């Protein structure tokens, strides 16, 4: 596993390797990509954005019911800093989308949107910079819901995602309880982001904002000092010491990884990054869990430092669910920290059972 410039969530993608094993699996399904432009999108702040573009990818063929609505759709949601198309590559895709696999694209129509602020969907770096509306997770989910309505999807077979996509899945389940049959939540906690998780995000955000080159978000050149600091802060949430020891077993290997991270810094837009990490500021589905009507499968891993088991919140929230709705992947030779849940071999049987229910 290579560590990429980490948004807490490119986390999942950081844990994915497109190596020989993945290439020897089933051929990747055909991906179609398109844009949907919302004539006027209203944010929770009351701000509006005219002509807001939502980019998305799809796999498989839609099937329609007697009313013309797509009846076989699955919505899969990416992590912070990622893209929808990223969910259709690497080990994850080769293990879930092939014939007979849990999200078989000969059976299901898979929708993979780029969230607001990410990829080719509308984001601050498109031109508005800090004048871009201060979106949150509910806005991101409302945009995904608008896309579903545009596509003719009233009810998904499953809404799922990893990291930020996991939190979006809980938000979907509480905001639109009739819009899905099942929820697959991978690597998050259905409660307010606090403790080390929020500390890490806030430190990264303020490292950028306090760089003099940031200029209140109206910079002409990247605020590299702040971006470097944010990069280093976030890198420690990505994985575990044991995994990093295996990855970088010598001083030279560790130093080379730091150099690689530094070279990647200019590739990220500072405003996009701040918005992405601050969008979780008011996330808290806990008070609304009783609204959920879908079947739930929530999966975390014991070595996930973002949702640390020893902090107590995972166990507290798991106790609120019915038996069988939560699965903890124990630490082992296959686990890699926050990206562990992007390894379907560790949970595929449970999700297959969920899809059969």
Phi, psi and omega in degrees: 000129176260140175275123177261175176302114198267119158271152188307352188238335169305001172318302180300313183293331176297331181275000184259134177241129176266075185255196185299321183298317180293321183291339181274354181281194180299149178298146181296137178292158180290134182251131172251143180231147181203172176238144169240130181253116177281123184306315177208110182262130180257127179270165182296339179282350186095347177292152176234156177226115180282140177061045182282121182275134172241117177266145180207157174243155176223152174231145177085185185240129179289143172247145186240146177274186184297335179271359179089005179275144177293129188248000185233031187271145172234136178251120178242132192239134188275173180269174182302130180084354182266193177218162177300316181298331178300333178286348182254027180224165172074198185299322181300307183297319183292343183260351185235337189260353184281171179304129179081355179274174193298327178242048183312118184283356170277349181246322185246155174256111187264128178248126186232085183278152165278124180293159173309137179085003186227152172054233183256011171275160183307137183205163182306320185289355176291347178149329183283340182052231185284359172276354176295140181305144183279078185291157172230185184297325179295320176300318182296319179290321177299323177294320177297322178294321176298321177297316179300317178297320179299322182282345182089033179251116177265328183215125179275147170295325179202141167243124182212166178182171183240138178062245175303321177298329175296313179294324174297325180296317176296322179295317175303312187295330180268328181277326182229066190297339180265003189267002178208152175273327186221153175234130174241105185253114186246113171072064170197188176222134184277054177209174183306139175280118182215196177054216185296327180300309179289321177304314181298314180297313182295320179296319178296315180300311184289333176299322179284312183300328184270002172284122180307331181288347180293325174053045178065020180095356182255043182285149175264333175234152185301138175283081192295325181299313179293320179295323178296314180299317179298320179302313183292320179300312185288334184299334183279351174272346191290320190208197183244164178298323181295318180293318180294328176295320177292321181291318188233072189283354179232163177300318182298319180294318179295316180297321180295325179292320177298317178299319180296318178300318180296321179294332182278347186305313183296349181284349181255139176274132186295316179295316178304316184294316178300311180301317182300316184279336180273347182297340181274005190301326181245018176295127175189083180284352187308313182296343185250012184300330181293344179284342187293132178248345184281160169289136187246136164226112180251125183234125172236171176240146185294339182260014181281114181280341178288318177245065191296128181298325184284354176283341174094341185289326179297312180296320180298317181285325178298327180293342179277348183263165177285157177305138179089353181271348180234140178227128175252122177278119181289153178295135181197187184296340181267347186276148187224022182092219186299333179276001181305321185288356172271015177249092186300337179299338183273348180219003187304319182296320181293321180288325176299319176298318179300317182290336178279339185293000000 
